[in-house]
């Protein structure tokens, strides 16, 4: 299973955007994008949602059991 940081980085590269460009579009700091892509364990969810919106992504929470059963 991919981390949120991996998904963000893959989408950023697929769209040929720099970390700075994503930061501008999401109205967050470039440092936040770097930390997000590097899976920093403490990130602000409101900023994460702003970044996800740049890529038209959403956050879905499922139980670990549900994932393990697939």
Buried (B, 14 or more C-beta within 10 A) or exposed (E): EEEBBEBBBEBBEEEEBEBEBBBBBBEBEBEBBBBBBEEEEEBEEEBBEBBBEBBEBEEEEEEEEEEEEE
